[in-house]
Amino acid sequence: MSNIKLMAEWIYEYAERDLDKKRDSGANAVTESVVEQCFLTWLKMAEMYPDFSSMQLEDPSAFINKLIRDYKTKEDFLKPVGFRYQDDEVKPWVNQVKPDIDWFYWNRYSEYLRNKKHWSRDTIRSMDKDTDNILDGISNPKTDEPFDRRGLVVASVQSGKTANYIGLISKAADAGYKIIVVMAGIYNVLRNQTQERIEDGFVGYDLVSKKNVGVGIGHQRHPLLGTSRIRDFNKATEDVMRGVMSGHVQEPLVFVIKKNANSLREISIWLEDNCKDDGPLLLIDDEADNASINVKYDKGDISKINGQIRKILGLFSQSAYIGYTATPFANVLIDSQSTDEEAGDDIFPRSFIYTLEQSTAYFGAEKVFGDIDDPNPKFVRWILDDDECQGIKRRSGDVLEELPESLEQAIDTFIIACAIRVLSGDEDEHMTMMINMSPFKTVQHSIYYLVEDYVDILRSSINSYAALPSDIALNSSAKLRELHQIWEHEYSDLQYTWNDVLSVLQETIRPITLAEINSQSKDALDYTKSPQRIIAIGGYRLSRGLTLEGLLVSYYARNARAYDSLMQMARWFGYRFNYEDLCRIWMTEQSARWYAYVANATSELTDEVRAMCTAHSTPREYGLRIKSSPDTLMITARNKMGAGTEVKPAKVKLDGAFIETTAFDRDPAKLRYNDELSQEFLEKLQVQHCIPDKDYSKANGKPAGKLVRHVPSTLIRDYISRYRNSDESPKSNSEYLLRHINLLDDYGHDDWDVFITSGNPAETTASFTAFGNSTIRERRAPGRGTNKAIFYLSQMRLSSRGVEKAPLDEQQITQAETRFRDKNPNKKNVSDIYYRQVPGRKPLLIIHPVALQFKNAETFEKWLKPENGGNRSIWPSADHIEETVGWSISFPEIGIKEEVTYVYNDVMLHQIGHDIEIEENDDDDPDL
């Protein structure tokens, strides 16, 4: 770490402490001017401090302004508290005993996060509440009663799971848990990284260097470590620790082990010899959906790792197992009643599921993929030239002969992004690029050498010409011209000019290195010793819990087919304080659509957990339902599906669901047919004396259009059955919808509302006649993938936000929005599901007369660019309009047991009351 960096850390720490004291004195004591004055004061103190007094800052104003900006950025973000549901076996106990516990480990960890890691007070406060809530879910270790608790903590990829469980084990140690085992992934690189973080945040001591680290600096007390940064638990460790008995030590025993059959066997033997029934035991399973699942369930057997985990838990009369994962799909599909006389119960989270909330600073799916249908997405760039995206599959033994042009552009972008961070004063921060193109080591190895050659060419060009005046440099070097084009396309709207970037290119590229991360390479990602600028090339080892510090650019040219594998590849998610605008992700269009779809499936699972929390249901009583994808994504790798059963080929949840058409066949006759069918439907409404509500208005933010009440379900059924749905819109398949409409009739819900939308005359002149009056159609732009035969709606959405409150009165709208804000205090836009869940509301059919057209000539011209895949043979001009009608249905949630298909876990199957035969699937290999 440079002296400038040390000085910045010193100023930040003491200014932060002063500002915390001011905050404690009053809620409004810390204003912007107070923050600025405090940092300036500590800058003056640093100038007099012996360690820094001889230092000369090149630009003191820029230096201190950056620290102030960093402080404000981190303090402004909010971290909401999570939520849980649990069984009734153990009542909350933490608050009752809190005054009697010395919270030594927790207090020093929270101080470390605040003073050394510069976490905001709000974030630490949320972690404090989260870890209390999770600790409540397991048992008080001081009880004399036996206990066996099994829980699951769910959080987004790269959103702070490790930090949370370090906080949890700190509190568990304070409360009296004597043996703590952390299973940290299946690779050494991840185990070592986790060991280091636990030593820094909980133990405070590094066994290798024999020095106090992290929380341990200034403290002598620390737990007893059974593993180190370079050594997993093995026979040698067992020999070293022979004779160490848990009953003979005052502090907890801590082991960070690889999730590997050998490591688990050795620690199981040692625990049985030295600690059996002398707990309590806390077992943390990081990446709990990976390797822990019983992959031999369908064969009536128990896989090695799953069996060993269960055996370790069975050694103790008091034990708690807590899995942590970002992709809980496999975990909730575990058979909740699976048990074995020798191995004991399986690890279904029967005691609780706790969902950690994202901070408002989280760089996640909503930010990354929210605009992928725009002509120029902010963060995503398309791979159109790689073999894989063109359908050419690589195999083991293959090599890459040359770099795709898109990868060269991604590397160029990384260089420019690094240069901008250097200009921003972040030269001492880590900067990483990830390249993940294949699971096969031969391919990865060939990529390494091709990238190395390309970076050498860039380095040579920069060293030869970057010191010249800009115009001469650009005329002299083709590579500098390419870098200039990248700057112009990606970052010219930021504060630094091309001349600024050019001036630091040499110092930017000088320390850039490459690392090949796989089992045959000795390369490693070591962020502990000095700031790294590194291009990491690999496959599966670049996913699954590995943190890539300062990740700026990702190049991902793979198509994982499982939900959990797909999301775990997404290393680009996380916290990107002060450099989020620099981040870019290259991927195929198919991958981007799958990611967006999976993010939605994950969000629905979270909503389901939240609903269970409200209903006071337990994991055993309430089956989690997970939606399968129409895009051939599996729920999870076939051998991890456990008791999950895909019952029919459709994948649509209808009770309490919102269904809409997302694509149109562009055959003019079919477009016209659906348009005329909709006109005929409205005429039938009039014949049945179903006319628009004269009192309907746009008050309370309701959408523009006409509302018709008391429509018999016979008319709805007739319309849906005759509508010609596109095969590319599978969720709106009439077969399953009609079945559900019949079920609604059986439950007494045969009285419908119908809403006909109207659009904005500023967007289109296309009109539609409804009840004798001309109304403007809704304009919908072509989404990515639109071709001569199919029109895909942008972002796969037909409806606008808020359309489901059309039939509600003011009191119902207020009720829904109040409930939303109570559950989501930090979110502004109300989710339509809360309008859908208003008690007593009717099923709603929404008719969408649409004009399929571009917004204007500018968006059309952007769409025509090669990287966006558009051409005039698909859409002839900016003025071209195609007219038709789509529809959406908002189904009330009334407790109907769906007859349509998605994956159930066994608890839901027991509720339904019938067994379902599992379909055979030849593709039973997880995507590695």
Helices and strands as residue ranges (DSSP letters): H 3-25, H 32-48, H 60-76, E 83-86, H 94-97, G 98-100, H 104-115, H 121-137, E 147-154, H 161-175, E 179-184, H 188-198, I 199-203, E 205-206, E 211-212, G 214-216, E 224-225, H 235-240, G 246-248, E 253-257, H 261-274, E 281-286, G 297-299, H 304-314, E 318-325, H 329-332, E 339-340, E 344-345, E 352-355, E 362-363, H 365-369, E 380-382, G 388-390, H 405-423, E 431-436, H 441-465, H 470-476, H 478-486, I 487-491, H 498-509, E 513-517, E 533-538, G 540-542, E 551-556, H 563-568, E 574-575, G 580-582, E 584-587, H 589-615, E 625-626, G 638-640, E 645-646, E 658-660, E 663-665, H 668-687, G 699-701, E 705-712, H 713-722, G 730-732, H 734-746, E 751-757, E 767-770, E 773-776, E 778-780, E 790-792, G 794-796, G 803-805, H 810-823, H 833-836, E 844-852, H 857-863, G 866-868, E 882-890, E 903-904, H 906-912
